[in-house]
């Protein structure tokens, strides 16, 4: 999928210009707008626009809302590309400021999950409290026998199995939390 000119920059010497309306008739194209590729078992999507920066940028169209469609589109795209992921982290309520990483421990008997609540980055250092987080795991690929937070304090977490998925609710993540998932 390539940009159809006029591309998103002004180049008067070549009669190319930027316009929010429909492009003029013609077949001339510019660089890639969207590229989708498969590499082995992986997939990659390139989007030739600063969509993550656009989440926080004013539209400039006299509209007070920012383009929140991006917040729904990216998770929807990921669900289409990977409909049954091995592991998924979902903040409750949703925020893009809660991040997680999953690592196998050397013995492969545990998975270390680290969760960072970075909301202070958006609020310029003002802390706004904790966020609940749900971990969803593919039960067919990861069989768990236990889940326990190890930082900032130890706490055993309940494991629930629902329709081929395992759910672990973490009721509160202040700034950082680490937990171990014990594999069967």
C-alpha positions in Angstrom: 0.0 0.0 0.0 1.7 3.2 -1.2 0.9 6.8 -0.7 -1.0 8.3 -3.7 0.3 11.7 -4.4 0.2 14.4 -3.3 2.3 12.9 -0.6 2.3 14.4 2.9 4.9 17.1 2.2 4.9 20.2 0.0 7.2 20.2 -3.0 6.2 23.1 -5.1 8.9 22.6 -7.8 7.4 19.2 -8.6 3.8 20.4 -8.1 3.4 18.0 -5.1 1.5 19.3 -2.1 -0.3 18.2 1.1 -4.0 18.2 1.4 -6.4 16.7 3.9 -9.0 16.2 1.2 -9.1 13.5 -1.5 -6.0 13.4 -3.7 -6.3 14.6 -7.3 -6.8 12.1 -10.1 -3.7 10.3 -11.3 -1.7 7.2 -10.7 1.6 8.6 -9.4 2.6 7.1 -6.0 5.2 7.9 -3.4 6.7 5.8 -0.6 5.0 3.0 1.3 2.1 3.9 3.5 1.6 0.4 5.0 3.6 -2.7 4.5 2.8 -6.2 5.9 5.4 -9.0 5.8 5.8 -12.5 7.2 9.3 -13.6 8.4 9.4 -17.2 9.4 6.8 -17.5 12.2 6.8 -13.8 12.8 4.8 -10.9 11.3 5.7 -7.3 10.8 3.5 -4.2 10.0 5.1 -0.9 8.9 2.9 2.2 9.0 4.4 5.2 7.3 2.9 7.8 9.6 3.6 8.8 13.2 0.5 7.2 14.7 1.8 6.9 18.2 2.8 10.6 18.3 -0.6 11.4 16.7 -2.5 10.0 19.8 -1.4 13.0 21.8 -1.3 15.7 19.0 -4.2 18.1 18.4 -5.9 17.4 15.0 -5.7 21.1 13.9 -9.2 20.8 12.5 -10.9 22.7 15.2 -11.9 19.4 16.9 -11.0 19.2 20.6 -10.8 15.4 20.6 -7.6 13.8 19.6 -7.5 10.8 17.2 -8.5 8.1 19.8 -9.3 5.7 16.9 -5.6 4.8 17.0 -6.1 3.4 20.6 -8.7 1.0 19.3 -7.2 0.2 15.9 -3.7 -0.9 17.1 -5.1 -3.6 19.6 -7.6 -4.6 17.0 -4.9 -5.0 14.4 -2.8 -7.1 16.9 -5.8 -9.4 17.6 -6.2 -10.0 13.8 -2.5 -10.7 13.4 -2.3 -13.0 16.5 -5.8 -14.1 17.3 -4.8 -16.5 20.0 -1.6 -15.1 21.6 0.5 -17.2 24.1 0.3 -14.3 26.6 -1.5 -11.0 26.9 -1.5 -8.2 29.4 -4.6 -6.0 29.7 -4.8 -2.9 32.0 -8.2 -2.4 33.7 -9.4 0.2 32.8 -7.3 0.3 29.6 -4.4 2.7 29.4 -1.4 2.7 27.1 0.8 3.6 30.1 0.9 0.1 31.6 3.5 -2.1 30.0 4.6 -5.7 30.5 7.4 -8.1 29.6 7.4 -11.9 29.9 10.7 -13.9 30.2 11.4 -17.6 30.7 13.5 -18.3 33.7 16.7 -20.3 32.9 15.2 -23.6 34.1 12.1 -23.0 32.0 10.0 -23.9 35.0 9.0 -20.3 35.6 8.0 -17.2 33.6 9.0 -13.8 35.1 6.4 -11.1 34.3 7.4 -7.5 34.9 4.8 -4.8 34.8 5.5 -1.1 34.7 2.8 1.6 35.3 4.3 4.6 33.6 1.3 7.0 34.0 3.6 9.5 35.7 5.3 10.1 32.4 2.0 11.4 31.0 1.2 13.4 34.1 4.6 15.0 34.4 5.4 13.3 37.7 2.1 13.4 39.4 1.1 10.0 40.7 -2.5 9.0 40.0 -2.8 5.7 41.8 -2.6 2.1 40.8 -4.1 0.2 37.9 -5.5 -3.4 37.9 -4.0 -5.7 35.3 -5.3 -8.9 33.8 -2.9 -11.5 32.4 -4.4 -13.8 29.8 -2.5 -16.9 28.8 -3.1 -19.6 26.2 -3.9 -22.7 28.3 -2.9 -25.1 25.6 0.6 -23.6 25.3 1.2 -22.6 28.9 0.0 -24.7 31.7 0.3 -23.0 35.1 0.4 -24.4 38.6 0.9 -21.1 40.4 1.3 -17.4 40.3 2.9 -15.2 42.9 4.0 -11.6 43.0 7.6 -11.2 44.2 8.0 -7.4 44.2 7.1 -5.1 45.9 5.7 -7.8 48.2 4.9 -11.5 47.9 1.3 -12.4 47.2 -0.3 -15.5 45.8 -2.6 -14.8 42.9 -5.7 -16.8 41.9 -5.5 -18.7 38.6 -8.8 -19.0 36.7 -9.3 -21.1 33.6 -12.0 -20.0 31.1 -12.6 -21.5 27.6 -9.0 -22.4 26.8 -7.5 -19.3 28.4 -6.0 -18.7 31.8 -6.7 -15.5 33.6 -4.8 -14.0 36.4 -6.0 -10.7 38.0 -3.5 -8.4 39.6 -5.7 -6.0 41.6 -3.1 -3.3 41.9 0.1 -2.2 40.1 1.5 1.0 41.5 4.7 1.8 39.6 6.4 -1.6 39.1 5.5 -5.2 39.9 7.2 -8.5 39.3 5.6 -11.9 39.5 6.5 -15.5 38.7 4.2 -17.9 36.9 5.0 -21.5 37.8 4.7 -23.9 34.9 3.4 -27.4 35.1 
